[in-house]
Amino acid sequence: MIIAQQKRKENIAEYLLYMWQVEDMIRANHLDIDKINDNIISRLPIDDKVKAEVKDWYESLIKMMELEHVKEKGHLQINKNVLIRLNDLHAQLLKSPKFPQYGAQFYQTLPYIVELRSKSKPEEQVGELETCFNALYGILMLRLQGKEISEGTQKAVAQISYFIGMLAAYFKKDEEKPLFEDDVE
């Protein structure tokens, strides 16, 4: 909860990846708040009052996962909404002549996106941004497991990371002062 709040303010991409990791940690603990308390919350270097708030946060996420039928896979609607907002901003940035460097980065990243999508099953294919986030999350998991990452994959992830970092920076700017408020459709 504390990390999520901090990441939400600072970097929307890191926030989304963190929330996906939280979903997986909840699943790894079988949506059992007692296991989450023992394995995660009790180990946090925070006072009991904050631990109680964190426990409430995890309990609410568990309830949402049950209600939204994402106990085994998939993402919570709150996380899907972040991706929707990012997709909306992405479309606006691509369409706008004010942000040519964004479009250039996207088109440099697109071959990697296409390659990644070609490796997934048709029923598992998702949009361009979600493909990028899936790649970044997959690499995060491989690194956590200490697995080796090929040079080609590292190159692709470096480009995807740069592109998503640019999008996250624009998202933060847009939240502070809308980038497109003066545009007339």
C-alpha positions in Angstrom: 0.0 0.0 0.0 2.7 2.4 1.0 4.9 1.5 -2.0 1.9 1.5 -4.3 0.9 5.1 -3.2 4.5 6.3 -3.7 4.8 4.7 -7.1 1.4 6.0 -8.2 2.6 9.6 -7.6 6.0 9.1 -9.1 5.9 6.7 -12.0 2.6 5.2 -13.3 4.5 2.4 -15.2 6.3 1.3 -12.0 3.0 1.5 -10.2 1.3 -0.8 -12.7 4.1 -3.3 -12.6 4.1 -3.2 -8.8 0.3 -3.8 -8.7 0.7 -6.8 -11.0 3.3 -8.1 -8.6 0.9 -7.6 -5.7 -1.8 -9.5 -7.5 0.7 -12.4 -8.0 1.8 -12.2 -4.4 -1.8 -12.5 -3.3 -2.3 -15.5 -5.6 0.9 -17.1 -4.3 -0.6 -16.9 -0.8 -3.9 -18.4 -2.0 -5.8 -15.2 -1.4 -5.4 -16.0 2.3 -5.0 -12.8 4.4 -3.4 -14.8 7.3 -0.7 -16.1 5.0 -0.2 -12.6 3.5 0.0 -11.3 7.0 2.6 -13.9 8.0 4.6 -13.8 4.8 4.5 -10.1 3.8 2.8 -7.7 6.2 4.5 -8.9 9.5 7.9 -8.4 7.9 7.4 -4.8 7.0 9.4 -2.3 9.1 6.4 -0.2 10.0 4.4 0.3 13.2 1.3 -1.7 14.1 -1.2 1.0 13.1 0.2 1.2 9.5 0.4 -2.7 9.4 -3.3 -2.7 10.2 -3.9 -0.3 7.2 -1.8 -2.4 4.9 -3.7 -5.5 6.0 -7.0 -3.8 5.2 -5.6 -2.8 1.8 -4.7 -6.4 1.1 -8.1 -7.6 2.3 -9.8 -5.2 -0.1 -7.7 -6.4 -3.0 -8.5 -10.0 -2.2 -12.2 -9.2 -2.2 -11.9 -7.4 -5.5 -10.0 -10.3 -7.0 -12.7 -12.7 -5.9 -15.6 -10.4 -7.1 -13.8 -9.8 -10.4 -12.9 -13.4 -11.0 -9.2 -12.9 -11.2 -8.2 -15.3 -8.5 -6.1 -17.4 -10.8 -5.1 -15.0 -13.6 -5.9 -11.6 -15.1 -5.8 -8.2 -13.6 -8.0 -6.1 -11.3 -10.2 -3.5 -12.9 -8.3 -0.8 -11.1 -5.2 -1.9 -12.9 -7.0 -2.2 -16.2 -8.2 1.3 -15.8 -4.6 2.5 -15.5 -3.8 0.8 -18.7 -6.9 2.3 -20.4 -5.8 5.8 -19.3 -2.3 5.1 -20.6 -3.7 3.9 -23.9 -5.8 7.0 -24.2 -2.8 9.2 -23.6 -0.7 7.1 -25.9 -3.2 7.7 -28.7 -3.3 11.4 -28.1 0.5 11.7 -28.1 0.7 9.8 -31.3 -1.9 11.9 -33.0 -0.5 15.2 -31.8 2.1 17.1 -33.9 3.4 18.6 -30.6 5.1 15.3 -29.6 7.1 14.0 -32.6 9.8 12.4 -30.3 7.1 10.3 -28.7 5.9 9.0 -32.0 9.5 8.3 -33.1 10.2 6.3 -29.9 7.0 4.3 -30.4 7.9 3.4 -34.0 11.4 2.4 -32.8 9.7 0.1 -30.3 7.0 -1.3 -32.6 9.1 -4.0 -34.2 9.7 -5.5 -30.7 6.0 -5.3 -29.9 5.2 -7.0 -33.2 7.7 -9.8 -32.5 6.4 -10.3 -29.0 2.9 -10.5 -30.2 3.8 -13.0 -32.9 5.0 -15.3 -30.1 1.7 -15.3 -28.2 -1.4 -17.3 -28.9 -4.1 -15.4 -30.8 -6.5 -15.6 -27.8 -3.8 -14.2 -25.6 -2.9 -11.2 -27.8 -3.3 -7.8 -26.2 -2.8 -4.2 -27.2 0.6 -2.6 -27.9 1.0 -1.1 -24.4 -0.1 -4.2 -22.6 2.4 -6.2 -24.7 5.1 -3.8 -23.5 4.0 -4.1 -19.9 3.8 -7.9 -20.2 7.4 -7.9 -21.5 8.7 -5.7 -18.7 6.9 -7.8 -16.1 8.2 -11.0 -17.6 11.8 -9.7 -17.4 11.2 -8.6 -13.8 10.1 -12.1 -12.9 13.1 -13.7 -14.7 15.5 -11.4 -12.9 13.8 -12.2 -9.5 14.3 -15.8 -10.3 18.0 -15.2 -11.2 17.5 -16.5 -14.8 19.6 -15.5 -17.7 18.3 -13.0 -20.2 19.6 -13.2 -23.8 21.3 -10.2 -25.4 18.5 -9.8 -27.9 15.9 -9.8 -25.2 17.9 -7.2 -23.2 18.1 -5.0 -26.3 14.3 -5.2 -26.8 13.5 -4.6 -23.2 15.9 -1.6 -23.1 13.9 0.0 -26.0 10.5 -0.9 -24.5 11.6 0.4 -21.1 12.7 3.7 -22.6 9.5 4.1 -24.5 7.3 3.2 -21.5 9.4 5.6 -19.4 8.7 8.4 -21.8 4.9 7.6 -21.7 5.1 7.5 -17.9 6.8 10.9 -17.8 4.1 12.4 -20.1 1.4 10.8 -17.9 2.9 12.6 -14.9 3.0 15.9 -16.7 -0.6 15.3 -17.9 -1.8 14.8 -14.4 0.0 17.9 -13.2 -1.3 20.0 -16.1 -3.3 18.4 -18.9 -1.2 18.3 -22.1 -4.2 18.5 -24.3 -6.6 20.9 -22.6 -6.1 23.6 -25.2 -6.7 21.2 -28.1 -10.0 21.7 -29.9 -11.5 18.7 -31.7 
